[in-house]
Amino acid sequence: MALQCPVVPASTAEAGVVLAVTNFALHENRYDHPPARRAEVRKAIADILNQAKATNGAISNELRLGLCCKEMTHLLHRGGLVTALSRTRVLRVEGPDALKFLQGIFTNDIHGLKTRGDVRYGAFLSHKGRTLTDAEVVLHEVGPCADALFLKVDAAAEEDMLKHLKKYKLRSKVTISAAHDYVRAHAILPSLADPTATAFLPSWTADQNETHRDGVVYVDPRSAAFGSTAILPVEHASLDIPSEYVVAEDEDVGDLAARDRRIVLGACSGLEWRDGIPLEYNLDLLHGVSMTKGCYVGQELISRTHYKGNIRKRTLPCLVVPVAAEVDMPPPPFPFGSSGSLDASAGVAWATQHLTAVAPPVEVDTKLMAHDAAAGKIVAVATGVNAVVAMVRLEHLNCGNIVTDDGRFRLLPYAPAWWPALNLNTGKLLSS
Protein backbone atom coordinates (compact mmCIF):
# COMPACT_ATOMS: atom_id res chain seq x y z
CA MET A 1 0.00 0.00 0.00
CA ALA A 2 1.42 3.36 -1.03
CA LEU A 3 2.12 5.96 1.62
CA GLN A 4 -0.36 8.81 1.55
CA CYS A 5 0.67 12.42 2.06
CA PRO A 6 -1.76 13.94 4.58
CA VAL A 7 -3.32 17.36 4.20
CA VAL A 8 -1.12 19.78 6.14
CA PRO A 9 -3.07 22.34 8.20
CA ALA A 10 -2.57 26.05 7.63
CA SER A 11 -1.22 26.56 11.13
CA THR A 12 2.55 26.20 11.25
CA ALA A 13 2.31 24.64 14.71
CA GLU A 14 -0.28 22.10 13.56
CA ALA A 15 1.80 21.35 10.45
CA GLY A 16 4.76 20.64 12.69
CA VAL A 17 2.73 18.13 14.69
CA VAL A 18 1.57 16.37 11.54
CA LEU A 19 5.13 16.19 10.22
CA ALA A 20 6.48 14.82 13.49
CA VAL A 21 3.75 12.18 13.81
CA THR A 22 4.07 11.16 10.16
CA ASN A 23 7.82 10.86 10.56
CA PHE A 24 7.40 8.54 13.54
CA ALA A 25 4.98 6.33 11.59
CA LEU A 26 7.28 6.20 8.57
CA HIS A 27 10.42 5.26 10.44
CA GLU A 28 9.34 3.03 13.31
CA ASN A 29 10.75 -0.51 12.98
CA ARG A 30 12.24 0.06 9.53
CA TYR A 31 15.51 -1.81 9.75
CA ASP A 32 14.41 -4.63 7.44
CA HIS A 33 12.62 -2.61 4.79
CA PRO A 34 13.76 -3.34 1.20
CA PRO A 35 15.31 -0.61 -1.00
CA ALA A 36 12.04 0.04 -2.83
CA ARG A 37 10.29 0.70 0.47
CA ARG A 38 13.05 3.04 1.62
CA ALA A 39 12.76 4.96 -1.65
CA GLU A 40 9.02 5.20 -1.11
CA VAL A 41 9.57 6.57 2.38
CA ARG A 42 12.00 9.21 1.13
CA LYS A 43 9.52 10.29 -1.58
CA ALA A 44 6.73 10.52 1.00
CA ILE A 45 8.94 12.70 3.20
CA ALA A 46 9.70 14.98 0.26
CA ASP A 47 5.98 15.21 -0.58
CA ILE A 48 5.13 16.15 2.99
CA LEU A 49 7.85 18.80 3.09
CA ASN A 50 6.76 20.27 -0.24
CA GLN A 51 3.12 20.42 0.86
CA ALA A 52 4.11 22.06 4.14
CA LYS A 53 6.04 24.69 2.23
CA ALA A 54 3.11 25.30 -0.11
CA THR A 55 0.73 25.61 2.82
CA ASN A 56 2.83 27.68 5.18
CA GLY A 57 5.30 29.38 2.86
CA ALA A 58 8.25 27.92 4.77
CA ILE A 59 9.08 25.38 7.41
CA SER A 60 11.72 25.65 10.08
CA ASN A 61 15.17 24.31 9.27
CA GLU A 62 15.19 22.48 12.60
CA LEU A 63 12.00 20.61 11.67
CA ARG A 64 13.37 19.66 8.24
CA LEU A 65 16.64 18.42 9.74
CA GLY A 66 14.90 16.52 12.51
CA LEU A 67 12.69 14.77 9.96
CA CYS A 68 15.46 13.82 7.53
CA CYS A 69 18.08 12.97 10.15
CA LYS A 70 16.08 9.97 11.30
CA GLU A 71 16.11 8.54 7.79
CA MET A 72 19.86 9.06 7.56
CA THR A 73 20.39 7.52 10.99
CA HIS A 74 18.58 4.36 9.90
CA LEU A 75 20.70 4.20 6.74
CA LEU A 76 23.79 4.58 8.92
CA HIS A 77 22.85 1.52 10.97
CA ARG A 78 22.08 -0.54 7.88
CA GLY A 79 25.26 0.36 5.96
CA GLY A 80 27.95 3.02 5.92
CA LEU A 81 27.64 6.78 5.53
CA VAL A 82 29.88 9.39 3.93
CA THR A 83 29.13 13.01 4.69
CA ALA A 84 30.67 16.45 4.70
CA LEU A 85 30.83 17.79 8.26
CA SER A 86 29.09 21.14 8.04
CA ARG A 87 29.52 21.83 11.77
CA THR A 88 33.27 21.13 11.77
CA ARG A 89 35.99 23.67 11.11
CA VAL A 90 39.59 23.20 9.99
CA LEU A 91 42.31 25.53 11.29
CA ARG A 92 45.85 25.67 9.96
CA VAL A 93 49.06 26.21 11.90
CA GLU A 94 52.24 26.50 9.84
CA GLY A 95 55.79 27.73 10.25
CA PRO A 96 59.21 26.71 11.54
CA ASP A 97 57.94 26.50 15.14
CA ALA A 98 54.57 24.81 14.38
CA LEU A 99 55.32 21.48 16.08
CA LYS A 100 57.04 23.06 19.06
CA PHE A 101 54.23 25.58 19.51
CA LEU A 102 51.44 22.98 19.55
CA GLN A 103 53.50 20.63 21.74
CA GLY A 104 53.32 23.21 24.54
CA ILE A 105 49.54 23.66 24.53
CA PHE A 106 48.10 20.26 23.46
CA THR A 107 47.57 17.22 25.68
CA ASN A 108 49.07 14.68 23.28
CA ASP A 109 52.58 14.25 21.89
CA ILE A 110 52.86 16.29 18.69
CA HIS A 111 56.51 15.32 18.16
CA GLY A 112 55.28 11.86 17.14
CA LEU A 113 53.92 13.30 13.88
CA LYS A 114 56.47 12.47 11.16
CA THR A 115 54.70 11.97 7.81
CA ARG A 116 51.72 13.51 6.02
CA GLY A 117 48.49 12.15 7.49
CA ASP A 118 49.92 11.33 10.93
CA VAL A 119 47.37 12.44 13.50
CA ARG A 120 46.89 12.86 17.24
CA TYR A 121 43.67 13.27 19.18
CA GLY A 122 43.66 15.39 22.31
CA ALA A 123 42.43 18.56 23.97
CA PHE A 124 43.35 22.17 24.59
CA LEU A 125 43.11 23.17 28.25
CA SER A 126 42.85 26.31 30.30
CA HIS A 127 45.69 27.14 32.70
CA LYS A 128 43.55 25.52 35.43
CA GLY A 129 43.44 22.22 33.54
CA ARG A 130 39.82 22.44 32.43
CA THR A 131 38.95 21.55 28.84
CA LEU A 132 38.34 24.22 26.20
CA THR A 133 37.63 21.72 23.42
CA ASP A 134 38.86 18.46 21.96
CA ALA A 135 40.64 18.43 18.59
CA GLU A 136 42.45 16.31 16.04
CA VAL A 137 45.88 17.59 14.97
CA VAL A 138 47.07 16.14 11.66
CA LEU A 139 50.31 16.77 9.79
CA HIS A 140 49.61 18.11 6.29
CA GLU A 141 52.94 19.32 4.95
CA VAL A 142 56.47 18.39 5.99
CA GLY A 143 59.18 20.81 4.89
CA PRO A 144 62.89 21.29 5.52
CA CYS A 145 62.27 24.65 7.19
CA ALA A 146 58.59 24.63 8.14
CA ASP A 147 55.69 22.27 8.76
CA ALA A 148 51.95 22.76 8.31
CA LEU A 149 49.26 21.11 10.43
CA PHE A 150 45.47 21.00 10.29
CA LEU A 151 43.41 21.27 13.49
CA LYS A 152 39.94 19.73 13.18
CA VAL A 153 37.59 21.32 15.73
CA ASP A 154 33.87 21.78 16.30
CA ALA A 155 32.51 24.90 14.61
CA ALA A 156 31.09 26.20 17.89
CA ALA A 157 34.60 26.21 19.37
CA GLU A 158 36.38 27.80 16.39
CA GLU A 159 36.41 31.39 17.63
CA ASP A 160 37.61 30.45 21.12
CA MET A 161 40.28 28.18 19.63
CA LEU A 162 41.67 30.94 17.42
CA LYS A 163 41.85 33.23 20.45
CA HIS A 164 43.53 30.51 22.51
CA LEU A 165 46.16 29.78 19.86
CA LYS A 166 46.96 33.44 19.34
CA LYS A 167 47.15 34.00 23.10
CA TYR A 168 50.03 31.52 23.42
CA LYS A 169 51.73 32.31 20.11
CA LEU A 170 53.96 35.01 21.63
CA ARG A 171 57.18 35.01 19.57
CA SER A 172 56.71 31.60 17.99
CA LYS A 173 57.36 31.59 14.25
CA VAL A 174 53.94 30.31 13.23
CA THR A 175 50.98 31.48 11.19
CA ILE A 176 47.51 30.66 12.49
CA SER A 177 44.49 30.81 10.19
CA ALA A 178 41.03 29.42 9.49
CA ALA A 179 41.30 27.03 6.54
CA HIS A 180 37.65 26.14 5.93
CA ASP A 181 37.38 28.46 2.92
CA TYR A 182 39.53 26.08 0.89
CA VAL A 183 39.39 22.71 2.70
CA ARG A 184 36.53 20.78 4.32
CA ALA A 185 36.29 17.81 6.62
CA HIS A 186 34.39 14.68 5.58
CA ALA A 187 33.50 11.62 7.64
CA ILE A 188 33.54 8.01 6.43
CA LEU A 189 31.41 6.13 8.94
CA PRO A 190 31.09 2.32 8.94
CA SER A 191 27.90 0.58 9.97
CA LEU A 192 27.32 0.34 13.70
CA ALA A 193 25.46 -2.93 13.29
CA ASP A 194 28.45 -4.85 11.87
CA PRO A 195 31.51 -5.13 14.18
CA THR A 196 33.68 -6.17 11.19
CA ALA A 197 32.78 -3.08 9.15
CA THR A 198 35.96 -1.24 10.20
CA ALA A 199 38.37 -3.94 9.00
CA PHE A 200 38.94 -2.32 5.60
CA LEU A 201 39.65 1.16 6.97
CA PRO A 202 43.46 1.05 7.49
CA SER A 203 44.34 -0.08 3.96
CA TRP A 204 41.59 1.96 2.27
CA THR A 205 42.55 5.10 4.21
CA ALA A 206 46.25 4.70 3.35
CA ASP A 207 45.39 4.35 -0.35
CA GLN A 208 43.12 7.41 -0.28
CA ASN A 209 45.71 9.46 1.62
CA GLU A 210 48.30 8.62 -1.04
CA THR A 211 45.87 9.54 -3.82
CA HIS A 212 44.79 12.85 -2.31
CA ARG A 213 48.12 14.50 -1.64
CA ASP A 214 46.48 17.93 -1.66
CA GLY A 215 44.67 16.91 1.54
CA VAL A 216 44.84 14.22 4.20
CA VAL A 217 42.84 11.05 4.89
CA TYR A 218 43.28 9.21 8.19
CA VAL A 219 41.64 6.70 10.53
CA ASP A 220 40.12 8.35 13.59
CA PRO A 221 42.87 8.30 16.25
CA ARG A 222 40.36 7.62 19.05
CA SER A 223 39.29 4.26 17.62
CA ALA A 224 38.50 2.76 14.22
CA ALA A 225 34.91 2.50 15.48
CA PHE A 226 34.64 6.25 14.81
CA GLY A 227 35.54 5.73 11.14
CA SER A 228 37.89 7.82 9.02
CA THR A 229 38.23 11.51 8.24
CA ALA A 230 39.17 13.18 4.97
CA ILE A 231 40.24 16.84 4.88
CA LEU A 232 40.13 17.77 1.20
CA PRO A 233 40.09 20.91 -0.95
CA VAL A 234 36.59 22.33 -1.41
CA GLU A 235 36.92 22.12 -5.20
CA HIS A 236 38.24 18.56 -5.23
CA ALA A 237 36.45 16.41 -2.65
CA SER A 238 36.09 13.08 -4.43
CA LEU A 239 36.81 9.80 -2.66
CA ASP A 240 36.72 6.21 -3.93
CA ILE A 241 33.77 5.17 -1.77
CA PRO A 242 32.85 1.49 -1.20
CA SER A 243 29.61 0.57 -2.98
CA GLU A 244 27.70 -0.23 0.22
CA TYR A 245 28.16 3.32 1.53
CA VAL A 246 25.54 6.06 1.19
CA VAL A 247 26.66 9.61 0.44
CA ALA A 248 24.62 12.22 2.31
CA GLU A 249 23.08 14.62 -0.19
CA ASP A 250 22.14 17.11 2.52
CA GLU A 251 25.28 18.04 4.48
CA ASP A 252 23.36 19.29 7.51
CA VAL A 253 21.40 16.05 7.71
CA GLY A 254 24.54 13.95 7.27
CA ASP A 255 26.35 15.96 9.93
CA LEU A 256 23.52 15.41 12.43
CA ALA A 257 23.52 11.68 11.66
CA ALA A 258 27.29 11.61 12.26
CA ARG A 259 26.77 13.39 15.58
CA ASP A 260 24.12 10.85 16.62
CA ARG A 261 26.50 8.05 15.71
CA ARG A 262 29.22 9.60 17.87
CA ILE A 263 26.80 9.85 20.79
CA VAL A 264 25.81 6.20 20.37
CA LEU A 265 29.55 5.45 20.64
CA GLY A 266 29.73 7.49 23.85
CA ALA A 267 32.08 10.34 22.91
CA CYS A 268 31.70 14.08 23.48
CA SER A 269 32.94 16.78 21.12
CA GLY A 270 33.43 20.53 21.00
CA LEU A 271 31.60 22.55 23.62
CA GLU A 272 30.24 19.37 25.19
CA TRP A 273 33.71 19.21 26.78
CA ARG A 274 33.70 22.81 27.99
CA ASP A 275 35.13 23.21 31.52
CA GLY A 276 35.21 19.44 32.00
CA ILE A 277 37.92 17.47 33.79
CA PRO A 278 39.73 15.73 30.90
CA LEU A 279 40.04 12.24 32.40
CA GLU A 280 36.37 12.22 33.42
CA TYR A 281 35.60 12.72 29.72
CA ASN A 282 37.79 9.71 28.87
CA LEU A 283 40.65 11.62 27.27
CA ASP A 284 42.97 8.83 28.43
CA LEU A 285 40.77 6.00 27.15
CA LEU A 286 40.42 7.73 23.75
CA HIS A 287 44.21 8.00 23.30
CA GLY A 288 44.08 11.76 23.74
CA VAL A 289 46.77 12.39 26.36
CA SER A 290 50.46 11.60 26.76
CA MET A 291 51.76 11.10 30.30
CA THR A 292 55.38 11.26 29.18
CA LYS A 293 55.57 14.24 26.81
CA GLY A 294 56.59 16.90 29.33
CA CYS A 295 54.99 20.22 30.24
CA TYR A 296 52.00 21.79 28.52
CA VAL A 297 49.29 24.27 29.50
CA GLY A 298 46.90 22.70 32.04
CA GLN A 299 49.02 19.59 32.63
CA GLU A 300 48.96 19.67 36.44
CA LEU A 301 45.33 18.57 36.91
CA ILE A 302 45.74 15.61 34.53
CA SER A 303 49.04 14.50 36.09
CA ARG A 304 47.74 14.80 39.67
CA THR A 305 44.64 12.76 38.84
CA HIS A 306 46.59 10.15 36.91
CA TYR A 307 49.34 9.56 39.47
CA LYS A 308 47.68 10.31 42.81
CA GLY A 309 43.91 10.54 42.42
CA ASN A 310 40.99 8.33 41.49
CA ILE A 311 38.42 8.79 38.73
CA ARG A 312 35.02 8.30 40.34
CA LYS A 313 32.88 9.14 37.32
CA ARG A 314 33.20 9.03 33.54
CA THR A 315 31.14 9.89 30.47
CA LEU A 316 29.53 6.95 28.69
CA PRO A 317 26.67 6.18 26.29
CA CYS A 318 23.17 5.35 27.50
CA LEU A 319 19.84 4.58 25.90
CA VAL A 320 16.84 6.45 27.35
CA VAL A 321 13.55 4.62 27.86
CA PRO A 322 10.40 5.41 29.86
CA VAL A 323 10.57 4.04 33.40
CA ALA A 324 7.60 1.77 32.73
CA ALA A 325 9.06 0.36 29.49
CA GLU A 326 10.13 -3.27 29.44
CA VAL A 327 13.52 -4.09 27.93
CA ASP A 328 13.68 -7.67 26.66
CA MET A 329 17.42 -7.93 27.27
CA PRO A 330 19.56 -5.82 29.65
CA PRO A 331 22.81 -4.30 28.34
CA PRO A 332 25.98 -6.37 28.80
CA PRO A 333 27.92 -5.58 32.00
CA PHE A 334 30.80 -3.12 31.96
CA PRO A 335 34.26 -4.73 31.97
CA PHE A 336 35.86 -4.23 35.36
CA GLY A 337 38.85 -6.21 36.58
CA SER A 338 38.83 -9.83 35.47
CA SER A 339 35.60 -9.33 33.49
CA GLY A 340 37.69 -7.52 30.87
CA SER A 341 37.49 -10.60 28.64
CA LEU A 342 33.93 -9.68 27.62
CA ASP A 343 33.20 -9.12 23.91
CA ALA A 344 34.22 -5.52 23.17
CA SER A 345 31.49 -5.11 20.55
CA ALA A 346 28.68 -6.48 22.72
CA GLY A 347 27.60 -3.12 24.13
CA VAL A 348 27.09 -1.33 20.82
CA ALA A 349 25.56 -4.50 19.32
CA TRP A 350 23.00 -4.44 22.12
CA ALA A 351 22.38 -0.71 21.61
CA THR A 352 21.75 -0.98 17.87
CA GLN A 353 19.08 -3.60 18.57
CA HIS A 354 17.27 -1.29 20.99
CA LEU A 355 17.62 2.09 19.30
CA THR A 356 14.40 3.84 18.35
CA ALA A 357 14.12 6.72 15.88
CA VAL A 358 12.82 9.13 18.50
CA ALA A 359 14.99 11.76 20.19
CA PRO A 360 14.95 11.30 24.00
CA PRO A 361 12.76 13.92 25.75
CA VAL A 362 15.53 14.90 28.16
CA GLU A 363 17.87 17.87 28.30
CA VAL A 364 21.56 18.48 28.86
CA ASP A 365 22.39 18.84 32.58
CA THR A 366 19.40 16.70 33.63
CA LYS A 367 20.40 15.19 36.98
CA LEU A 368 20.49 11.40 37.39
CA MET A 369 19.67 9.35 40.46
CA ALA A 370 20.33 5.74 41.54
CA HIS A 371 18.76 4.33 44.70
CA ASP A 372 17.95 7.88 45.91
CA ALA A 373 21.60 8.95 45.53
CA ALA A 374 23.08 11.34 42.98
CA ALA A 375 24.46 9.31 40.06
CA GLY A 376 25.52 11.96 37.54
CA LYS A 377 24.06 14.11 34.76
CA ILE A 378 23.37 14.13 31.02
CA VAL A 379 26.01 15.97 28.96
CA ALA A 380 24.91 15.37 25.33
CA VAL A 381 21.61 14.36 23.70
CA ALA A 382 21.12 12.78 20.25
CA THR A 383 18.83 14.33 17.65
CA GLY A 384 17.35 11.29 15.90
CA VAL A 385 17.69 8.32 18.27
CA ASN A 386 17.05 7.63 21.96
CA ALA A 387 20.71 7.94 23.01
CA VAL A 388 22.63 10.30 25.29
CA VAL A 389 26.11 10.67 26.72
CA ALA A 390 25.95 10.88 30.50
CA MET A 391 28.48 11.51 33.25
CA VAL A 392 27.88 8.59 35.63
CA ARG A 393 29.51 7.50 38.86
CA LEU A 394 31.20 4.18 38.15
CA GLU A 395 29.79 2.30 41.14
CA HIS A 396 26.30 2.54 39.59
CA LEU A 397 27.15 1.03 36.21
CA ASN A 398 26.55 -2.64 36.90
CA CYS A 399 24.31 -2.48 39.95
CA GLY A 400 22.33 0.74 39.80
CA ASN A 401 18.87 1.57 38.47
CA ILE A 402 19.69 4.97 36.96
CA VAL A 403 16.76 7.34 36.40
CA THR A 404 16.26 11.03 35.69
CA ASP A 405 15.62 13.14 38.76
CA ASP A 406 11.94 13.57 37.81
CA GLY A 407 11.54 9.77 37.81
CA ARG A 408 10.13 9.63 34.27
CA PHE A 409 12.99 8.01 32.34
CA ARG A 410 15.50 5.22 32.87
CA LEU A 411 19.03 5.29 31.48
CA LEU A 412 20.61 2.05 30.30
CA PRO A 413 24.43 2.46 30.14
CA TYR A 414 26.47 0.19 27.88
CA ALA A 415 30.19 -0.14 27.11
CA PRO A 416 31.28 1.17 23.68
CA ALA A 417 33.71 -0.89 21.61
CA TRP A 418 36.67 1.30 22.58
CA TRP A 419 36.02 0.97 26.35
CA PRO A 420 38.80 -1.06 28.06
CA ALA A 421 38.67 -2.99 31.31
CA LEU A 422 39.03 -0.63 34.28
CA ASN A 423 39.88 -0.95 37.94
CA LEU A 424 36.57 -0.25 39.68
CA ASN A 425 38.29 1.14 42.78
CA THR A 426 40.43 3.70 40.94
CA GLY A 427 38.50 4.22 37.70
CA LYS A 428 41.76 3.79 35.77
CA LEU A 429 43.16 1.27 33.34
CA LEU A 430 44.17 -2.02 34.97
CA SER A 431 47.77 -1.38 33.97
CA SER A 432 47.85 2.05 35.69
Number of C-alpha atoms within 10 A of each C-alpha: 3 8 12 10 15 13 12 21 16 13 12 18 11 12 22 18 14 18 21 17 11 18 22 16 11 19 19 13 13 17 13 9 12 9 9 9 14 18 12 14 19 15 14 20 22 15 15 22 21 15 19 23 16 13 17 15 11 13 18 11 10 8 14 17 18 20 22 21 25 27 22 23 23 21 20 24 20 19 18 23 25 26 24 25 22 18 15 19 22 25 19 21 24 22 18 17 20 22 22 14 22 23 19 19 23 26 31 28 21 26 12 12 18 12 12 21 26 19 24 26 24 25 24 24 25 15 14 13 20 20 22 22 27 27 24 19 28 25 24 24 19 15 9 6 8 15 19 22 26 27 21 24 24 21 17 14 20 19 10 13 20 14 11 16 17 14 9 14 18 10 8 13 14 23 15 17 15 17 17 18 10 12 22 23 25 22 22 27 27 29 22 24 19 16 16 12 17 19 12 11 20 14 11 17 21 15 13 19 20 14 14 18 14 14 23 27 31 23 25 20 21 20 16 18 25 23 24 23 23 26 26 22 19 13 9 13 16 12 16 9 15 11 8 12 18 18 16 17 11 15 17 19 25 26 23 25 30 25 22 26 24 20 24 27 27 27 25 23 18 19 18 20 21 16 15 16 19 28 24 21 23 22 22 21 18 18 15 23 23 17 15 9 15 12 14 18 17 20 22 14 16 21 16 11 16 17 10 8 14 16 18 15 22 19 24 28 30 28 23 24 22 15 14 9 9 9 10 7 9 12 21 18 16 22 20 20 15 11 12 16 11 16 11 19 19 17 22 24 19 17 27 15 12 16 19 23 21 19 18 20 12 17 13 14 14 14 18 25 22 19 12 11 11 17 25 24 21 23 19 26 26 21 23 27 25 23 31 34 27 32 23 25 21 23 14 19 20 15 11 15 15 25 25 23 18 10 12 13 20 22 22 21 28 27 26 23 20 17 22 21 22 22 19 17 13 17 22 23 16 15 7 10
